[in-house]
Structure formats: structure tokens, C-alpha cells
Amino acid sequence: MTMVSLPPLDRESVIPLYHQIEQRLLGQIQAGVFKLGDPLPSSQEIAVALGVSPMTVRQAIKSLCELGVIYSEQGKGTFVSGIKIDKNFRQVLSFTEDMKARGSVPGTRVLKFEVRHPSPEVADALRLKPDEEILHLARLRLADALPLGIEYCSLPRRLCPDLIDRFDPATSLYEALARSYGIHIAVADEVVEVGFASKHEAQLLKIAKNNPAFLFTRIAYVQSGQPVEHVRSVYRGDRYRVVNRLTRVNRELLGASLPR
């Protein structure tokens, strides 16, 4: 089988190599390079092409299998399942990573980037002391140069006191937090509701005020469980879709651990 060319890996990035491989393969699948039922190149072929170990590639393949995007058949290989991933709640991705994984070109317009006192909701979510300040970053998010959503991000100022001076808000915040402050987002709780954008938000998103929109509220944590980010987002309902895969536990495997 001819090896499909994959974009080179960024070895200076804070994003692990296996995750970069996962996103590049996902991008190829979403772009139609690999179609429903097509076999993927072997782990060895991908490893040789990208200059990494087969174990690193297998980790990426395993992640894609867990997402349901591909599946393996013993003795035959790994194949594309044809399942489309739009928004997956098991991966904590930055907007930039998310859009690249979808095959879109991400863009950003900075609306605000300032130090302020938090609202009660944000202070409670981030477990802040009464006198603590936050860094507030509001950004209009674009996909292929078209407005997609607005994100209002709040971070405890004490964790990254000079972020305003060091960070270009048009780039990936998660990469900057990891690279400059050692803050690695590990898990996030996200609530999705359907509502309406405000008049100002509707103007920015270029939609009618009464058009339905997705309203996201997310709290992100580092591995220790400390909350480090609160995000409120408004996304266009006509250009964004949320898919959440649910699984059912096999009761026979759990035995008496579940009530009957």
C-alpha cells in the first residue's frame, strides 16, 4: 500500500507527538483522503514516514479507535469506520486544535484582553479568594474566515501574572499556558445549552438576534484537580454541531455491582 503523506510533526510543540499524529490522521479522514472502509497504513509505515517509534503511532491509533473513527480487525489491519466527529466531549482541545482537526483554518479576532475582578460565578468556579483578580480574554472565533463563535475566557491572574505581556491572543492559549507556565489542561467539565446570542453577539456572529445558538460553559482543570480556566462561549447554531457518543456498560461484566 502506498503511504499517504502526512504533515510533518512539530517537535518543538508542547502537544505530545502521539496526539499530533492522531490529529493528522483525523484530518486526513475528515478531508476524505481515507474513506469509509479504507485501510490505514500500518503503524510501522506511519512511524517510518514521520520518524517516530511504532509505539507512539500505536498510541495515536488506539485513541482514534476509542473515538470510533477507525476500527481494527485482528490479522487484517485498521480501517476507517466512517463515523463523523464534530464535537467530542472526551478530548479537551483548544479552538485551534479543534478547527485543524475538522480540516478548517482557524482565525481569531481579539475583543478584550484585560485584568478585572471576577463575577461571582467565575470566582466560585475558579475557587478564588475575595480580592483575587482574573485575566479576561474575549475572542471572536473564525473558521475559514467566517465567524463561528465568541469565547469569554477567565484565568486566575496569580497563575500567569504577565500573560498579557507574553501572550499573542490570536494564537493558542493552551499552548502558551503549557509552554510559559507549565499549566497543562488535563480535564474539563462542559455544559451545553441552547439559547440566543445577545444583540451585540449576534452582530459579531452575523446572525439574526433570534437565531438559536449553542451556549457552552466550561471549567478546565489541571491533573491535581485545581480549576485554572472558566470559559463561556456562544456558537452559531447553523454552523456548529455537537456530537456526544454514549456507551452502555455490559451488566454481565459488572455482575452484582449494579442493582437488578
N, C-alpha and C positions, 0 to 999 in steps of 0.2 A: 504494500500500500504506500502511495506517495504521501510524504509528510506535508501537512498544511503548514505554511509559515505562520508563526505566532509572533506578535510584537515582542521585542526584547524586554527582559526584566530590568527593573531599576534596583540595582544592588545597593544604592545609597539610601533608598527609601526605608522608612520605619515599618512599612507594611511587609509582613512576612512573605518570603518567596512563594510558599505554597498557596497563599491567598492571592498573590498576583497571578499565578498560573491558573488558579480557579477562575478568576475574573476574566482572563484572556480566553480561556476555553468557553466560558459562558457567553462572552461577547461573540465568538465565532458561531456558537449555536444560535444565538438570537439574530445574528446577521444572515443566517441561512447557509453559511459555509458548510456546516454539518446539519443535515436534515433528519426528519423523523426516520428512525430505523438505521441511520448510518452508523457504521462502526467508528470509534475514535482510534487514533494511532495508539500504539502500545505505550505503557509507561516508560519503557526503555527508549523508544523513538523520541518521545517528548523530552525526556531527560537529556539525551544526546543533543537535540536541537537547541535546547535552552541552556545547556551547560550546568545542569544541576543533578543531584542524585535521584535515582529512581524512587527512593523512599519519599522525597519531597513531592514528587509528582503523584505518588500513590495517595498522599495525604490530601492533595487537591482533588483527585478523582473521588476519594471517599466522601469529601464534603459535597460534591455535586451529586453523588448517589443519594446522600441523605436528604438533599433538596428535592430529589425525584426528577432532576433534569436528565440524568442518564441512569442506566442500569447495567449490571454485569451478569453475564451468563458463564458459568464455570466451563472452562475449556474452549470457549468461543470468543470472548472479548467483552468490550464495553460499548454500549450502543446508546444513541440519543432517544429519549423517551417521548419527546415532542411536547412535554409539559411546559407551558409558558410561565415564567416567573415575572411578576410585576412588582410586587412589594412583599418581601419575605420577612416575617417577624422574628426569625431565628438568627438573622445576621444584623449586626449593628454596623451600618455603613454610613459614611459621610455622604452628603449630597453628591459630591464629585465622584466618589466611588460608585454610588448608585446609578448615576446617569451614564457613566462609562460602561458599566455592566449591562445597561439596556441598549448600548450602541448609540447613545446620544452625546452631543457635545455640550458639556455643562458651561453655564455662564452665571455671573453674579453682578448685581448692582447694589452697592452698599447704600443703605438708607440712613443708618445711625450706627455709631460706634463710640460709646461714652461710658463714663463712670456714673453710677446713680445708686440711689437707695432702692432696695427691692420692694416689690409688692408683698403683702402678707402671704400670698400663695407661693411665690418664689422663695421667700425666706423660710417658709415651712418645708418646702420640698428639698431645699439645699441645706437644711438644718443650720441656718445662720444665726449668729448672735445679734441682739437688737441693734448694735451700732455698726455692723458689718456692711460693706459696700459690695456691689456687683459690677462686673463688666457687662454692658448690654449691647448686643450686636443684632441689628435688624438688617436683613438682606432680602432683596428680590432675587428669586432663583429662576434661571432661564434654562431651557432645553432646546438646543438647536436655534438659539437666538429668540425664542418665543417665551413669554412669561408663563411660568408653571406654578410657582408658589411663593409665599412670603414666610420667612422664618425669623422668629424673635428668640434669640439665644441669650441666656443669663449664666454667668460663671462667677463663683466666689473670687473676688479680687485678690485675696491673700494667696491663692494658689498660683496666680500668674500676674503679679502686680505690674509688670512692664509690658504686658501683651499688646497694648495699644501701640507702643513704640516699635515692637519687634515683629508684629504680625501684619501681613497683607491680607485684609479681609476678603479679597477676591479669590484667595486660594483655600486649600483645605484646612479647616480649623483642627480637625483631629490629628492630622499630620504635624501641625505646628505644636499642639499640646504635647504630643509624644516626643517630638524632636527637641524642643526647647525646655520642657518642664518635667519630662518623664511621666506624664499623665497618659495612661493607656486606658481607653474606654473598654470595659470588659462586657458589660451587660446593660440593658436599658429596659425600662417599663414604658410602654407606649399605649395611650388610649386614643381611639379613633371615633370621632363623632361626625355626623352630617349636619351642616348648618349653613350659614350665609356669611359672606365676607362683608365687612363694613363698606361704607361708601368710598372711603379713601382706598381701601384694599382692592375693591372691585375696579377702581380706575387703574391702579397699578397692574392688575392682572388682566385688564382689558376684557372684563366680563360685565354683564348687567348685574345690578345690585342684588336682584332677587334670584340669581342663578345659584343652585346648590354648590356647596364647596365641602371638601374634607377638612376637618379641624383636628389636628394632631396635638397631643400634649405628651412630651417625653421627658423622663428623668433618667439620666445616664450615670452609671456608677463605675468606679474602678474595682479591681479584684477584691479589695478589702471590704467593699460594701459602702464606701463613702460616696455620697452623691456629689458630682462635680459639674453637672450641666442640667439646666432646665430649658426646654425648648417648646415654644408654642408656634404652630405652623398653620397656615391656611393655604390649601392647594385647590386648584381648579378641578371641579368635578367632571368637566368634559374632556380633560386631557390626562387625567391620572386615574389609575385603578389600583385597588388593594386586593391582593390575593393572600389568604392565610390557609395553609394546609393543616387539617386536623387529622389526628390519628386515633384509632381506637385500640386500647390495651386489650390483649388477649387474656380473658379472665381465667382460662385454663392454666396459663403460665403463672398467674398470681395465686392460684389456689385459694386458700382460705383468707387471704389478705383483703379481699373485697367482700362486702356484705352481699348475701344472696337474697 
